[in-house]
Amino acid sequence: MPKKYRITLLEGDGIGPEICAELRKVIAASGVAIEFDLAFAGQQGIEKFNDTLPDKTLALIKKNRVAIKGPLATPIAKGFGSVNVLLRKKLQLYANVRPVRSFPGVSPYSDVDLVIMRENTEDLYAGIEHEIAPGVVESIKVITREASTRIAEYAFDYAKKHGRKKVTAIHKANIMKLSDGLFLECARQVSKKYPRIEYTEMIVDNACMQLVTKPSQFDVLLLENLYGDIVSDLCAGLVGGLGLVPGGNIGKKYAIFESVHGSAPD
């Protein structure tokens, strides 16, 4: 008798329930025995529990340890904060992993095969911002040795286990010498433990140009949170769009897999 798996399902907002309905069909056709425990967050969480991330939802994710999530809407320049970011912080899902591969007959590039490794818990997404004077707002970029080393180790370990040959750290250390400099320092230290994996570095703006001119030169990309968010969407465009790219938020105890596009409220 096949083993049964219980997975928490957050259908999300907007087109999320529609996508998750198709997900159920795919799972059924695969023959894998998965039972879904439905949980609520975002707008659905507000409607049912008056909370964007109810305690019951967190408890159910922790119980099953694995969740699949549809897109959760985040209001622009107003309203509640990102539930996606909150989930990553609450569950310490420090590694955002996004494989990007070309699809024959669909992708504009035929030779894309790379993996985005995005630090998922800090940087400008720490959400520390305030108005220091009328018309002057400050946002604080947080980069720590612990988080930078952790994501670098995950990236190199992933590369080793999956037969990847190169890790490229993407940065802006020519301008942000302390924060991005620390991120690079950690990546360099970790790279010394993996002599068989090539380690390179590239400034983020140059990396964007290189990605759209010759994406085949990249293998594993190691990035801070904000750069990873932007560059991963750029890479999705190389293969046909966000709907063709999966994403995983992975920690030591829990993991949430997701569609990487938005809720398409329009």
LINVEN-V13086 format. One line per field, one symbol per residue. ss: DSSP state (h for helix, s for strand, l for the rest). A space follows every 10 residues. Layout:
ss=???
This chain:
ss=llllssssss lllllhhhhh hhhhhhhhhh lllssssssl shhhhhhhhl llslhhhhhh hhhhlssssl llllllllll llhhhhhhhh llllssssss slllllllll llsssssssl llshhhllss sssllssssl lsllhhhhhh hhhhhhhhhh hllllsssss slllllllhh hhhhhhhhhh hllllllsss ssshhhhhhh hhhlhhhlls ssslhhhhhh hhhhhhhhhl lhhhlsssss llllsssssl llllll
